[in-house]
Amino acid sequence: MSQIISFTLNGEKISLETDPMRRLLDVLRDDFSETGVKEGCGEGECGACSVFLNGKLVNSCLVAVGSVHGMNVETIVHFKTTPAYRVIEQAFGDAGSVQCGFCTPGMVLAAYALLKDNPNPDETDIREAISGNLCRCTGYNMIVDGIKLAAKQGNGKW
């Protein structure tokens, strides 16, 4: 049974008629070509499908699109237009935090979610903040270094 779902996607108000039980991940990728939102595990374990929902980091594979009616969804595509993204991007590049890139959108969003709440995290804080994101390439140390560098370069202005 279809229903009209309205929400804001990356600053644009949208409405679509769809099954409200469809995963937000599928709607973002299939209906709006948001390919920066990736499917890794489909079970909320890997963080590849991370988005901000009303400013909170969530795994879009676990969210029914019907539950986002009236809410704000922000993907990596929109986040890339922000000054915070540029700081994290530079830090990740300088620290060699990116290898294959599959986990990078989710890691970047997780880094920002941490830094906006804790602009000066220690290594334990960082590792806890990215614990919901899986990376098969880096062994995490370079990602942790990138987030430390972003915290330093961001000067607490998140």
N, C-alpha and C positions, 0 to 999 in steps of 0.2 A: 504494500500500500504506500503510495507516494504522498509526500507532504511538502509544502513550500517551506524552505529553511532560508532564513535571512541572517547574515552576519557580515562583519567587516573583515575583509581579507586584505592585508597589507595596505590599509588605509582606504580601501575602496568598498563601498557598501554593495553587497551582492545578494541575489536571491536565486535559488534554484529549486526545482521540483525533483525530489529524489526520495528514496527509501531512507527514513530517518535512522535506520540501524546500520547504514553503510559506514565504514570506518572513515574518519576524517582523512586519514592518509590516502585512501583511494580517491576520495573526492578531490583532494588537492592535486594529486598526480594526474588522474584521468580527466577530470573536468576543467582543471585550471592550469595544466601543464607545469606544475610546481615540482620540477625534477630535482631540486635541491633537497626536497623531503624524500628520503630514501627508505625503502623497506629492506631491513636486514633480517630480523627474526620474526616479526609479526606477533610477538608476545610481550613487548614492553621491556625486553632485557638488554637491547643493544644501543638504544639512543639514536639510531640513524634517522629516525622519523621525527625527531624533536622539533617542536614549534613552541611559540609563546601563545598561550591562551589567556587573554586578559592579563598579560604580563607575567604569567607563571609558566615555567618550563614544563611541558607535558610530552608524552609519547603519543603521537597522533594515531598510531595503530590501535591504541586502547580506547579511543574516544569515538563514540557514535556521533555522526554529524548532526543528528537531531538535538543533541545536548549543547551544541554551540550556537543555537538560535539566539540572536541578539548580542552575541559576544564578539570580541576582537581576536582575530587570528593573525599572527605575524610569523612569516617564514624567513628563512635565511635570505631569500631574494630581497625582501624589504629591509632586513637588518643590515644588509650590505651597503645600504645608502647612508648609514649613520656614522658619525665620528668614532663611536666606540668600536665599530667593526674595523675601521682603518687601523686603530691602535692594536687590536687583537691580531689582525692580519699581518701587520708589520712584525709584531713580536713572534708569531708563529713562524714566519719566514726566517727571521733572524735566528731562532732556536732550532730550526730544522724540524718543526713539529708535524709537518705534513709529508706523508709518503704517498700512498696510493690515493688518498683523498676521500675515500668512501665515508669515513667517520667524521671528517672535518666539519661539515655543517653542524652536526649535533654537538661536537666538541666546542666549536666556537660559541654556540648558543649557551651551552653549559658553563663555559668560561665567563660569559657576560652575566648570566644569572648569578654566579658566585660573586663576581666583582662589584655588581651593583649593590649587593647586600653586605659584602665584606671586601672593601677596596684594598686591604692589606692582608691577604690570607697567607697562612704558613703552608708548608708542604702537606701536612695532614688535612687541612681544610680543602686544599686543591684536590687531593686524591679522593676525598670523600665526595666532593662536588662532581667529579667526572666518573664516579664509580658506576653510574647508570649508563655509561657509554663504553662500548667495546671497540678496541683497535687491535687489528691483527698485525700491524707493521712495526709500530714504533717502540713497543715495550713501555709506553706511557712516559718514560723519563723525559723525553724531548717535549711532550705535550705539557707536562708539569713545568718544565723550564720555560716554555712559551707563555704559560699563564703567569708565572712569576715575573717574567719580563713585561708582560702587558700590565700587570699591577704596578710595576715601577714606572713604566712609561705613561700610564694613565694618571699618575699623580693623585689618585683618590677621587678623580672626577668622573664618576660613572653615573 
